[in-house]
Amino acid sequence: MTIAPEDWWLHCPHCDRWARAVDHGVVRVKARSKGKRILGRCSQCHKLRWIRVVSQPPDWAPPPGSTA
């Protein structure tokens, strides 16, 4: 099973913001992980946070209020 680059999401655990990783320049090719985190600034809470990089299945719907 391959995960397409557009199926990766960024999640800020502090303010619960979800955003597509490709929209923010994060491209993961042939990558699989369960605990990937990157240090970045959340555009909603404006703080430097450990942002989770999460892969989602194709039939998954993003939470309301996400930038999808």
C-alpha positions in Angstrom: 0.0 0.0 0.0 1.4 3.4 -1.0 0.3 6.6 0.6 -0.1 9.4 -1.9 1.6 12.7 -1.0 -1.8 14.5 -0.8 -2.9 12.0 1.9 -0.5 13.4 4.5 -2.0 15.9 7.1 -0.4 18.2 9.6 -2.1 18.4 13.1 -1.4 20.8 15.9 -2.3 19.0 19.1 -2.6 22.2 21.1 -5.3 24.0 19.1 -6.5 20.9 17.1 -5.9 22.5 13.7 -5.7 20.1 10.7 -4.1 21.2 7.3 -2.9 19.3 4.2 0.8 18.8 4.3 1.2 19.5 0.5 -0.3 23.0 1.0 2.5 23.8 3.4 5.4 22.4 1.4 5.7 19.1 3.2 6.1 16.2 0.7 6.7 12.7 1.9 7.6 10.2 -0.8 7.4 6.5 0.0 7.2 7.3 3.7 5.4 5.4 6.4 5.3 6.3 10.0 3.1 6.4 13.1 4.9 9.1 15.1 6.5 11.7 12.8 6.6 15.2 14.3 8.2 18.3 12.9 9.0 21.6 14.7 6.9 24.3 13.2 4.8 27.4 13.8 1.0 26.8 13.9 -0.8 29.4 11.9 -3.8 29.3 14.2 -2.3 29.5 17.7 0.9 31.3 16.4 3.3 29.3 18.6 6.2 27.1 17.9 4.9 23.6 18.3 5.7 20.0 17.5 3.3 19.4 14.6 2.2 15.9 14.0 2.5 14.5 10.4 -0.4 12.0 10.0 -1.3 9.8 7.1 -5.0 9.2 6.5 -6.8 6.6 4.4 -8.4 7.8 1.2 -12.0 7.6 2.5 -11.2 9.7 5.6 -13.0 13.0 5.9 -11.1 15.9 7.6 -12.6 17.5 10.7 -14.8 20.5 10.3 -12.8 23.7 10.1 -9.7 22.2 8.6 -8.0 23.7 5.6 -8.9 21.0 3.0 
